[in-house]
């Protein structure tokens, strides 16, 4: 891990420039350009808002908080996770011409995709904050904590994409598998719903839900934006999250480095 950190610091300018280029090339030839990036997520939020708040009249677990205000801090990190996982899984194939260069450190390719997706995430966070202001929500000191949770989620994404990108080179169906798992994952993580919203929710299921590291992130975004709770108020969950994430990062790096000599042969 320390070697990876040194490489990231050493190549930080290159990573940033390639991430900017990756961000821009998504919209080359598109008339509306960057606008399309926000259309699908915003439409998704509107659909859930109309179904759950206007249709089912769902009552969020936090009294006095509109459903959409409770929903957005949960779905914003998920959009980041989903986009970064999809993009990072195929990064070695997309940049195959760089993989075949002996002098290029291919370990930075998942990081380039991650940083590119971070640009989008930062814009969504600003839209979320603007929405809170429109609903008359006053800023909290814990809003600054979003930086911590974004960084924590970034490390988890990097760990997972090192694994999926490595496997994708040899097993081309990995991208489709990741996409399907993400569709299931959105409903397994309490984003649109919460156990408190159901009177007959089995209490034994809640500890199982908390085993998912994304649960920690989603809860953290809501704590930061709505409840005003700090991450150190959940010490056991914080320790668990970082333990799982660092183990996944170590496994991802080991797998990536083991398979790296064969990337150029397959690509």
Secondary structure, 3 states (H helix, E strand, C coil): CHHHHHHHHHCHHHHHHHHHHHHHHCCCCCCCCCHHHHHHHHHHHHHHHHHHHHHCCCCCCCCCCCHHHHHHHHHHHHHHHHHHHHHHHCHHHHCHHHHCCCCCCHHHHHHHHHHHHHHHHHHHHHHHHHHHHHCCCCCCHHHHHHHHHHHHHHHHHHHHHHHHHHHHHHCCCHHHHHHHHHHHHHHHCCCCCCHHHCCCCCHHHHHHHCCCHHHHHHHHHHHHHHHCCCHHHCHHHHHHHHHHHHHHHHHHHHHHHHHHHHHHHHC
